[in-house]
Amino acid sequence: MSIAKIVVYPSSVLQATANEIENIDARVVRLAGEMAETMYAASGVGLAAPQVGVSERLIIVDVRHPKGEKELITLINPEIVELDGRIVSEEGCLSLPGIYEDVARAEQVLVRGYDLNERQREIEAEGLLAVALQHEIDHLEGVLFIDRISRLKRGIIQRRMRKLIREGLEVEEGDTRLL
């Protein structure tokens, strides 16, 4: 496996709806493995395929890893079935390096998707795992956590990202617009 380059905002792949995966084949298994290595190397707790430049509905999450344990969840074509409660917590994103903001999310979720063995999985989650699942599934819809904060805060972040890009942060060629 290898470590993929993480796509940085404002790349268009991060702002597009990802495509359904129709066949869970060796390519998808390799992609999931590469995403896991990339996430662990970057000390993240989740990663969506669009964040490595692949517009497909695949996410990985491991909220235990920063504590030294590993419990990797891989979901293909995930969907949120139920939401309950409300929690506000600080979020960051590997595609928005150094940016953190408080975001309101459901405190509990029920998520359905498929694992790499083509088995349907349902995951009931609360707290950090619920937040991470919602965050990564948002990526599949072209939604970033900054889309869930105030317009004023989003504008400040966009200016900060412009400055980082000017200072040499790499983005996809020709994709330097900030919406």
LINBEL-V729307 format. One record per residue. N is the residue number from 1. RES is the residue in three letters. PHI is phi in degrees with one decimal (999 if undefined). PSI is psi in radians with two decimals (NA if undefined). OMEGA is omega in degrees with one decimal (NA if undefined). Layout:
# LINBEL-V729307
n	res	phi	psi	omega
N	RES	PHI	PSI	OMEGA
N	RES	PHI	PSI	OMEGA
This chain:
# LINBEL-V729307
n	res	phi	psi	omega
1	MET	999	2.84	177.6
2	SER	-136.7	2.93	179.0
3	ILE	-95.0	2.25	-179.2
4	ALA	-87.3	2.78	173.5
5	LYS	-78.9	2.27	178.6
6	ILE	-82.3	2.23	-179.8
7	VAL	-74.8	2.36	-175.6
8	VAL	-107.2	2.47	173.5
9	TYR	-56.8	2.36	19.8
10	PRO	-103.8	0.58	-178.5
11	SER	-49.5	2.42	-177.1
12	SER	-64.2	-0.51	179.7
13	VAL	-63.8	-0.46	178.8
14	LEU	-77.9	-0.28	-174.7
15	GLN	-111.6	0.25	-178.7
16	ALA	-115.6	2.69	174.5
17	THR	-74.8	2.24	-178.1
18	ALA	-77.1	2.68	-178.7
19	ASN	-83.5	2.55	174.1
20	GLU	-61.5	2.58	173.1
21	ILE	-95.2	2.13	-176.6
22	GLU	-91.4	-0.54	-179.7
23	ASN	-129.7	2.21	175.4
24	ILE	-90.5	1.58	-175.3
25	ASP	-113.1	-3.00	-177.8
26	ALA	-59.6	-0.61	179.1
27	ARG	-61.9	-0.76	-179.6
28	VAL	-67.1	-0.72	178.0
29	VAL	-61.9	-0.76	177.2
30	ARG	-62.2	-0.77	179.4
31	LEU	-59.8	-0.80	179.8
32	ALA	-61.0	-0.72	178.5
33	GLY	-64.5	-0.75	178.4
34	GLU	-64.7	-0.70	177.4
35	MET	-62.9	-0.71	179.5
36	ALA	-63.3	-0.82	178.3
37	GLU	-59.7	-0.72	-179.9
38	THR	-63.9	-0.82	-179.6
39	MET	-61.3	-0.83	-179.6
40	TYR	-63.5	-0.71	179.5
41	ALA	-64.2	-0.53	-178.8
42	ALA	-93.2	0.06	-178.3
43	SER	58.0	0.66	176.6
44	GLY	-92.2	2.97	175.8
45	VAL	-111.3	-0.06	177.9
46	GLY	-165.4	2.79	178.6
47	LEU	-157.8	2.43	176.4
48	ALA	-112.3	2.59	-177.0
49	ALA	-52.4	-0.69	177.9
50	PRO	-58.0	-0.44	-180.0
51	GLN	-71.7	-0.23	172.8
52	VAL	-113.0	0.36	173.2
53	GLY	84.5	0.21	-178.9
54	VAL	-112.9	2.01	-176.4
55	SER	-84.9	1.19	178.8
56	GLU	-134.9	2.74	-173.0
57	ARG	-87.0	1.37	179.8
58	LEU	-139.5	2.25	176.4
59	ILE	-131.1	2.72	170.5
60	ILE	-132.2	2.54	-179.1
61	VAL	-144.2	2.43	172.6
62	ASP	-150.8	1.67	-177.4
63	VAL	-83.4	-0.14	178.9
64	ARG	-88.4	-0.43	-172.9
65	HIS	-51.3	-0.81	-178.4
66	PRO	-58.2	-0.34	179.0
67	LYS	-91.0	0.10	176.7
68	GLY	98.7	-0.21	178.1
69	GLU	-99.3	2.87	175.6
70	LYS	-128.0	2.33	173.7
71	GLU	-146.8	1.37	-173.8
72	LEU	-76.5	2.25	173.7
73	ILE	-110.6	2.17	176.4
74	THR	-116.5	2.18	-180.0
75	LEU	-129.3	2.30	177.6
76	ILE	-108.8	2.35	-177.3
77	ASN	51.0	0.85	-178.1
78	PRO	-71.9	2.63	174.7
79	GLU	-143.2	2.58	176.5
80	ILE	-87.3	2.16	-177.3
81	VAL	-95.4	-0.70	-179.2
82	GLU	-142.0	2.57	175.5
83	LEU	-129.7	2.52	177.8
84	ASP	-151.5	2.52	176.2
85	GLY	74.8	-3.07	-179.3
86	ARG	-148.6	2.38	177.6
87	ILE	-138.9	2.47	174.5
88	VAL	-114.7	2.16	-179.5
89	SER	-144.8	2.77	179.9
90	GLU	-75.4	2.30	177.8
91	GLU	-123.3	2.63	170.7
92	GLY	-131.5	3.14	-178.0
93	CYS	-154.7	2.37	179.3
94	LEU	-62.6	-0.38	178.3
95	SER	-88.2	-0.04	175.1
96	LEU	-131.6	1.22	-172.0
97	PRO	-58.2	2.29	176.0
98	GLY	79.5	0.08	-178.0
99	ILE	-105.3	2.25	178.8
100	TYR	-138.6	2.38	178.0
101	GLU	-149.3	2.71	173.4
102	ASP	-75.4	2.32	-178.4
103	VAL	-132.0	2.40	176.1
104	ALA	-88.3	2.29	179.4
105	ARG	-141.3	2.98	171.8
106	ALA	-68.9	2.49	-179.7
107	GLU	-79.3	-0.50	179.4
108	GLN	-132.2	2.49	178.4
109	VAL	-138.9	2.73	167.1
110	LEU	-120.3	2.10	-177.0
111	VAL	-117.7	2.45	177.8
112	ARG	-124.2	2.43	177.4
113	GLY	-169.1	-2.91	-179.2
114	TYR	-119.8	2.56	174.9
115	ASP	-92.3	-3.10	-176.7
116	LEU	-69.7	-0.21	177.0
117	ASN	-98.7	0.27	177.6
118	GLU	65.9	0.36	175.9
119	ARG	-93.3	2.39	176.3
120	GLN	-72.7	2.40	178.1
121	ARG	-124.0	2.50	169.1
122	GLU	-120.1	2.32	-178.9
123	ILE	-123.9	2.11	171.4
124	GLU	-94.5	2.21	-175.8
125	ALA	-137.8	2.70	174.1
126	GLU	-141.4	2.91	177.4
127	GLY	62.6	-2.39	-174.6
128	LEU	-60.4	-0.70	179.4
129	LEU	-64.5	-0.71	177.8
130	ALA	-62.3	-0.77	179.2
131	VAL	-63.2	-0.80	-178.4
132	ALA	-62.5	-0.75	178.3
133	LEU	-62.1	-0.78	178.5
134	GLN	-62.7	-0.74	-179.6
135	HIS	-60.5	-0.83	-177.8
136	GLU	-71.0	-0.67	177.3
137	ILE	-65.6	-0.62	173.7
138	ASP	-55.3	-0.72	179.6
139	HIS	-56.4	-0.60	-179.0
140	LEU	-71.1	-0.31	177.3
141	GLU	-99.4	0.06	-178.5
142	GLY	78.0	0.39	-178.1
143	VAL	-110.1	2.26	176.0
144	LEU	-105.5	2.80	-178.6
145	PHE	-60.8	-0.47	178.5
146	ILE	-70.0	-0.28	174.4
147	ASP	-75.4	-0.19	-178.1
148	ARG	-105.8	0.21	177.5
149	ILE	-116.4	3.09	-176.4
150	SER	-64.1	2.67	178.7
151	ARG	-58.5	-0.67	-180.0
152	LEU	-62.6	-0.88	179.3
153	LYS	-63.5	-0.68	178.9
154	ARG	-62.0	-0.73	178.2
155	GLY	-61.2	-0.71	178.3
156	ILE	-63.2	-0.76	179.6
157	ILE	-64.8	-0.72	179.4
158	GLN	-62.1	-0.70	176.6
159	ARG	-65.3	-0.69	178.7
160	ARG	-64.3	-0.71	178.5
161	MET	-66.3	-0.70	176.1
162	ARG	-56.5	-0.76	-179.9
163	LYS	-63.4	-0.76	178.5
164	LEU	-61.3	-0.70	179.0
165	ILE	-64.7	-0.75	178.0
166	ARG	-61.7	-0.56	-178.2
167	GLU	-84.9	0.04	172.6
168	GLY	115.9	0.04	175.3
169	LEU	-64.3	2.27	-175.8
170	GLU	-81.1	2.33	171.4
171	VAL	-128.1	2.96	178.4
172	GLU	-58.5	2.48	-179.4
173	GLU	-55.2	2.29	177.5
174	GLY	75.8	0.09	-176.8
175	ASP	-115.4	1.11	-176.9
176	THR	-109.7	0.25	178.7
177	ARG	-78.1	2.61	173.3
178	LEU	-124.4	2.09	-176.3
179	LEU	-88.0	NA	NA
